[in-house]
Amino acid sequence: ALFLLLAMSAAGCVHVLWLKSGVARRLTQPLDAGLSVRGRRLFGPNKMLRGLLAMPLAGGAFFALLGALRERLPQWLAHGMWDMPAAQYALLGLACGLAFMLAELPNSFVKRQLGIAPGLPASSPFLRTVFFVVDRCDSVLGVLIAASLLVPLPAATWGWVLLLGPCVHALF
C-alpha cells in the first residue's frame, strides 16, 4: 500500500507540473473529440489529451525507480514489494497511471449526462456529496483494479489504499 501511495503521489506531482508546462498547454484536444450523447458532451472540455500523457509515463518511471531500488530501500518499505525486475515495475506503473486517468472518465460522463457543468459542483446537496466522494475514489479504484490484474494485491493493501488514497488525491 505504501509503495502504491508513494509511487502514485510522485507521479501525481509530475502530472501537476506537466499540466502547468507550456508544452502541455498546447495539447488541448478533447478526449471525447466533441462527441455527444443525448446532445451532451461525453466528457466535456476539461478532459484533454494532455491529461492522459504524464500520469502513465510518470507512473512507469517512479514504479521502475522504486523497483530498481527495492534491495536498497529500508526493510519496512521494501517488505511486500513484488519480486520482479524494474522493467516489469515500469509496465505496472504505466498501467496504473493510465488506469488512474481512465477511471475518471465514467464519472465525467455521468456528470455531463446529468447536466453538471465541467469543473462545477452539482446543484443538489446529495449529488454534490456523491460526486465529491466519487471524484476522490474513482482514480484510486482504477489503480487498485489495474494492479490487481497484474500482480498479487492483498486485501489489506486494498483497504489501506482505499482509506488513504482518496485523502492523498484530495491534496492534489
Salt bridges, closest charged atoms under 4 A:
ASP32 OD1 - ARG41 NH2 2.78
GLU71 OE2 - ARG70 NH2 3.49
ASP83 OD1 - ARG70 NH2 2.69
GLU104 OE1 - LYS47 NZ 3.17
GLU104 OE2 - HIS169 NE2 3.88
ASP135 OD1 - LYS111 NZ 3.21
